C-alpha cells in the first residue's frame, strides 16, 4: 500500500519545529528556495525531507501514477527544489572546487527527479528527449572538456510559453478551490467538473509539470556553467601549488623582481670628463626604486581575474534571460504574434 500524508507526520525525524509535519517542512523549504532566502537553511531542511521520504517509502519503483495518493504527489519534487537550493548558494571566492561539487550534485538530483517522472509517464515526448540528452555523462569528467551546444532559442521560447500557460491554468484551479471554500461545498460535490479530490490532484500534477520545465532549464544552464568552473578550479589548484612551493624556500615572484632593501639609499660614483678633458668624480645616492621594472605590474592574480570574469559572465547570462523574457511580453504586431503562435494570448 502507498503511504499517505497522514503517515508522514512523524514528530522526531520529520520536524525541526515541534509538531511540524513532513508536508509543512517541505513547504517551508520550498518557500525558502522560491524566495531565494536562507538557502543554506533550505538545503538542510530539504535534505531531511528527502531522507524522511525515503525512510517512509512513499514511492516504489513498481507503482504507477494512479497508485500514488494526491497528498504524496508534491514530494516527487523534493530533489528538484534541493537542486535549486544548492546551485543558488552564494559562491565563495577561492572555493570553486566546492561550487563544482554542488553543481554536480544538483545534476544528479535533477536526473533523479526527471527519471521518476519519466517512469511515471508524466513527461512529454520532447521532455523525454531533452532529459535523456541532459542525462548523458552525469557525474563524468568528460563533460568538463566537451563544448556544449548553445541553447536553442525556439526551444526556449516554446518552454517559456508552456510555463506561462501552465501558470494560468494553476491560477484558475486555485481560484476554483477558493470558490469552493467560500461556498462551503462538501468534498464530494462538483464545481466546474471537479470535486475536491479531483481538483487537488489536477493542481498537484500541473505543479509537477511546471517544475519539470524549470528543472530542464536549470539543468541545461548548470551544464553550461561546468566548463568555466573546471577552468577556475584548475587555476586555484595551480595557485595553491605555487604557494605551497614558495613556502618551502623558493622565492616568490615579488622577491625575484626586487632586491632586499636595507632602508638606506644606494651610493653610486660617476666618473666623467669635462670639455677640457679633466676627470670629474661625482657621487650620487640612488633610491632602491630604480630596480623596479619599467613596465606596470599586475594588480590582481590569475585567480582573482578568473573569478571576476566568471561573475561577469553569470551577470551577462542573467541580463540576457531577463531581456528575452521582457521581449516576449512586449507589444507586437498581429503578424508577429501569428508567426510565434501567440495570436490567442
N, C-alpha and C positions, 0 to 999 in steps of 0.2 A: 504494500500500500504506500501511496505517496504521502509524505509528511506535509502538514499544512502549517499556517502561521501560528495556530494555537500551540502546535508542538514546538515552535521556535522560540517562544517566550520563556527561555530559561534564565534564571536570575544570575548565576555565578559567571559562566563563561561568556554570556552574550551581552553583558551590560558593563558600561563604565559608570553610569549613573544608577543609583539604586532604583529598582523597579522598571528600568528601561528595557523594552522588548527588543528582539533582534530587528524587527521591522523599523522601530523608531531609531535604533542605532544606525541602520543603513540609510534612512532618510536624512539623518543628521550629517553623516559622512558625505552623502551625495550633495547636500546643500553646500557644504564647505567647498567641494570641487567646483560646482556651478558658479559659486560666488568668488572663486579663486582667493579664498581667505583661509589662513591657518592650514596650509596644505600638508605640513608635517603631521598635524593632528589628524587630518583626513586620511593620510596613509596608514597611520597606526590604527585608526578606527576601522577602516575598511579591511585591513589585514585580519583583524579579529573577526569581522563579519564573515570573511572568506573562510576562515578556519572553522567557525561555527556552522556554516552552511555545509561544509564537508563532513564535519562530525555528526551532524544531524541527518546526513544522507538525503537531503531534499530532492536531489536529482540522481537518476541512474541511467546507464548507457542504453538500456533496452526499452525505455519508455518513449512514447510519442507526446506531441504537444497536448493532445487530449487527456493524457494521464496526469498532467501537471495541474495542480489546483491554481485558481486565479490568484490567490494570495501569495503563492510562491513564485509567480512569474517575474516580479521585479528583481528577484535575487539572481536571475540569469545574467544581469548586467553588472554584478559586483566587480568582476575582473576588468570590465571596461572603465568604470569610474576609478578603480585603483590605478590603472594605467594612466588615466588622465591626471590623477594627482601626482604621480611620480614624474611625468615629463614636465609638469608645471612647477616643480620645485625650483627655487632660485639657484642659479649657477654660481658657485663659489670660485673666485679667481685661484688658479693653481690647482684645482681639483677636477680636471676634465676626465680623469680616469673614473672618478665617482659618477660623473654625468653619463659616461659611456655605459656603466653598469645599469644605471636607472633606465636609460633608453632601451637597452637590450632586454631588460626585464619587462618593460612595457610592451615590447613587440611580442614577447611570449604570452603576456596576459591577453592582448588583443587576439592572438591566434587561438587561445583557449575559448574566449568569448564567442568569436565568429564560428569556430569549429562546432561549438554546442548548438548555435543557431542553424548551421548547415545540417547537422544531424537531425534536428527537429523540423527540418524543411521549412524554415522561416526566411530563407534568403531567396532572392530572385535569381534568375539565370545570370544576369550581369553581375550581381553581387557575388555569386559563387566564383565566377571567372576572376574577378578582382581579388577576392580573398585568396584563391589558390595562387595567383601571381605574387601577392604580397607575402604569402607563407613560405615561399622558396627561401632557403638559406637562413631561416630564423635562428639566431644564435651562432651563425657561422662567421668565420673571418673573411671568407671570400667576398662577402657583401661590402666590406670596408673599401676595397680597392676597385670594385667594379662600378663604372659610371652608371648612374640610374637615368632612365629616360625622363624627359621633362614632363610635368603634369599636362594632361590633355585638357585644353580649355573648354571644349564642348562637353566633356565628361563632367568638369567642374560646374558648368552652368546647369547641366541636367540634374546633378546632385543637389545643387542649391534650390532649384525649382521643386524637386521632390521633397526636400526638407521643409520648404515653405508650405507646400500642400499638406504635408503630414501635420505641421503645426496648426494649420487652420482646422483640420479635422479633429485634432485633440482639443482645441479650444471649444469647438462645437459640442463635443462629447462632455467636456467639463461643465459647460453651460447647461446642458441637458441634465446632468447629475444634480446641479444646484436647483434646477426647477423641480426635480423630483423631491428633493429635500424640503423645499419651500411648500410644496403641495402636500407633504406628509404622506406620500404614497407608500403602500406596502411593497415589500421586496419582490413579490411575485406579480405585481401589477405592471403593465406595459405602458410606455410612453414613447412615441415615435418608433415603435418596433422593438424596444429594449425593455427587458425587466432589469432589476438591479444587478443581478449576476452577469447578464449578458453585456450590460453597459460597462461594468468594471473590467471585464475580461477584454472587451474590444479596446478600451482605453489603454490597458496594460500592453497589449500587442502592438498598438500604434506607437507607444513609447519605445518599445524594443526596436521597431522599425526606424524610428528617428535616431536612436543610439547606434544602430548599425551603420547608418550613413556617417555619423560622427566618427565612429571607430575606423572605418575605411579611410576617411580623410586624414585623421590624425596619424594613423599607421603609416600612410604614404609620406607624410611630412617628416615623421621621425626617421624613416629610412633615408630620406634626402639629407637629413642632418648628420647621419653617422659618419660619412667620409670626412667631413670637416672636423668632427670630434676626434676621430682617429689621428688626423694630422696634428691636432693640438696636443693630444696625449703623447705622441712621439716627441714633440718639441719640449714638453715638460720633462720627459724622461731624459732627453739629451742635456737639458739644463741641470737636472739633478745629478747626472753622472759627472758633469763638468765641475759642479760644486763639490761633489764627493772627492774628485781627483785633486782639486785645489786644496781641499782640507788636509791632504797628505803631504803637503810641502811644495806642490807645484805653484808657480807664481800665477796670480790672476791676470787677466788682460790689462787691468789698470796698472798693476805692478810692473808688467812688462813694458808698458808705454812710458812710465815715469820713473826717474831715478830717485833713490831715497833722499829725502830733504832733511838737512841739518838745522834749518832755521836761519842760517847765515847766507848772505849773498856770495856768489862765486866771483873771485878776483881773476881778471884776465889782463895780461900785459901785451900791449900792442907796440911793435917796433916798426916805424916808418921813416921815410926820408922826406926832407922838405925840398923846396925848389933849388936851394944852394947845395944840396947833396949831404947835408948834415943829418946824422941819425937822431931820431927822436924816440924816446921811450915814454909810453903813456899807460897808466894802469886804470882799469875800469872795473866797476862792480856790476855784475850781470845777475839779475834775479833768475830764479830757477824756472820761471815761466818760459824761458826761451827753449827749454827742452820739450815743450808741449808740441804735438803735431800741428802742422799748418792747416789741417782740414777740420771741419766741425765734427765733434764726437757724437755718437748716437745718444739720444735722450731716453730711450727705452730698450728693454731687452726683446729678443725674438718672441719670448713667451708672452710679454705684455702686448706686443704688436698683434700676435695671433689672436689673443682674447679680444682685443679691440676690433679686429676685422670680423671675428665671429659674432660679436654682439651687434655690429653694424649690419651684417648680413641678416640676422634674425629680425632686426627692426625693419629693414627693407622688405622682408617677406611679409611681415605683419601689415605694413602700409599697403603693399600690393593687394593683399587679400581684402583689406578694408575698401580700397579703391574699386576692386572688381565687384564687391557686394553693393557698393553705392551706385556703380554704373548700371547694374541690373535694375535698380529701383528708380533710376532717373526717368523723367517723362520721355517717351519716344513716339515717333510717328507710327501710324497704324501699320504700314508696310513692314516696319522693323519688328513690330510685335508679331506679325504673321510669320516673318522669317524665323524668329526664335521660338515659335509655337506658344506664345503667351498672349494671344489676342483675346482670350477669355478672362484674363486676370485683371 
